[in-house]
Amino acid sequence: MALKFITAEEAAMLINDDDNVGFSGFTHAGCPKIVPLELAKRAEAEHAKGNPFKIGMFTGASTGDNIDGALARAHAIKFRTPYQTNKDLRNAINNEEVKYFDLHLSTLAQDLRYGFYGPVDVAIIEASNVTEDGEIVPTCGVGISPTIARLAKIVIVELNNWHPKELRGMHDLLELSDPPFRKEIPVCFVRDRIGKDHIKVDPDKIVVVETNIPNDGGTFAPVDKVTSKIGRNVVKFLVNEMSLGHIPESFLPIQSGVGNIANAVLAAMGESKEIPDFEVYTEVIQDAVISLMESGRIKFASGGTLTVSNPCIERIYKNLDFFRERIIFRTAEISNNPEISRRLGIIAMNTALEADIFGNINSTHVMGSKIMNGIGGSGDFARSAYLSIFLTPSIAKDGKISAFVPMVSHQDHSEHSVKVIISEYGIADLRGKSPKDRAKVIIENCVHPEYRPLLREYLSNGVGGQTPANLYNAFAFHKAFMETGDMRDAKIGI
């Protein structure tokens, strides 16, 4: 049967107030771009008439501004999960306009299948190709696409001709069976393929909107003095682990978080002559991965998304034959799956917003209450990794904020999941150490020198026990910042 082509405005009219809508993609990559804008316009028009119009939103991770930003500004979001990075949406969440629940990225697809969050009424999926018999080929980001396409009553395909149809063959798409029928995931090596190169959907559910819109992939800040030092400290640690025989000479797969620190660390690894060529098993493939792949330092990358700058993705698309042999795009429940992380022995490196001296990590909340982005995939990898490393600059806001505090204001990763913390000052190897010993190594190796005396004083005033916390002063740093705008003004004492 022939596919049904409609306009973006007509597609938006298929979505009703209180519907739950699933979106393809993972970060801005692979996200639909034009139908969400028309949906935001529709919400504004309905609101002008005095009618309610809000939707529930399921996504693979964060999205582009055309989704999270436009719909937040149109006051069109009822609830949102699992991860976001948009300023306008963040403000709406923190102002309690949008109900947001943070979630490990690997779990959303299965939670939708289990029915925990209600139905998926409509799926909107960006595709590089779609066939008349219902085979949808995603673009450069997958997320939860196979699950929402199967569950949804209507599947709106944004056929984006900016992406080449030759992307087919780079995807490896598998939906897991639900308990009690789930079997092991047969990924034993980074480059193993276990699924299909397309999403199969009943063609009767599909409507198609044609677009030709580039990704909104910006560039990350260049490596600076601080991130460069963090990268060198990571290399120092990994090389020492190899010398001790903890990491095999062939090395282990790398998972790296998103952002400037991750790019700086990968760049430092690529420059090191002591680290062999390596593979990547991660969620987000960034510019640094592509550069190292072109130079031969990264042999293969498995990920959920190609979150790169537009100049970088254009470079990839011009040389698809080269990259087709070196990149796989997977669903989030496979790219982030803890079973696979533990089997492959992944070295996981993620960024901390805040750490305390006992090794607990806050990845998500500013001053304990304001959401920044969300936990993302860090939890998926941290607990199951061969080595779980958290990275952070020691200070922020010209030293007024210390990334290391007596007690984190919000805990995302407990001391039990954190093996190593690295800042620009050094390395805290927490393995096998008691809480007090962890505190000493974090203070002396990772904390900014201006904050070390305060944290030593806090530790010395601890009330004893297994973890010498002092609840009277546990949030002294945060209290000082709220009162004076500078954590260095903290008063530590009984």
Secondary structure, 3 states (H helix, E strand, C coil): CCCCECCHHHHHCCCCCCCEEEECCECCECCCCCHHHHHHHHHHHHHHCCCCCCEEEECCCCCCHHHHHHHHHCCCEEEEECCCCCHHHHHHHHCCCCEECCCCHHHHHHHHHHCCCCCCCEEEEEEEEECCCCEEEECCECECHHHHHHHCCEEEEEEECCCCHHHCCCEEECCCCCCCCCCCCCCCCCCCCCCECCEECCHHHEEEEEECCCCCCCCCCCCCHHHHHHHHHHHHHHHHHHHCCCCCCCCCCEEECCCHHHHHHHHHHHHCCCCCCEEEECCEECHHHHHHHHCCCEEEEEECEECCCHHHHHHHHHCHHHHHCCEEEEEHHHHCCHHHHHHHCCEEEEECCEEECCCCEECCEECCCEECCCCCCHHHHHCCCCEEEEECCCEEHHHCEECEECCCCCCCECHHHCCEEECCCCEEECCCCCHHHHHHHHHHHCCCCCCHHHHHHHHHCCCCCCCCCCCCCCCHHHHHHHHHCCHHHCCCCC
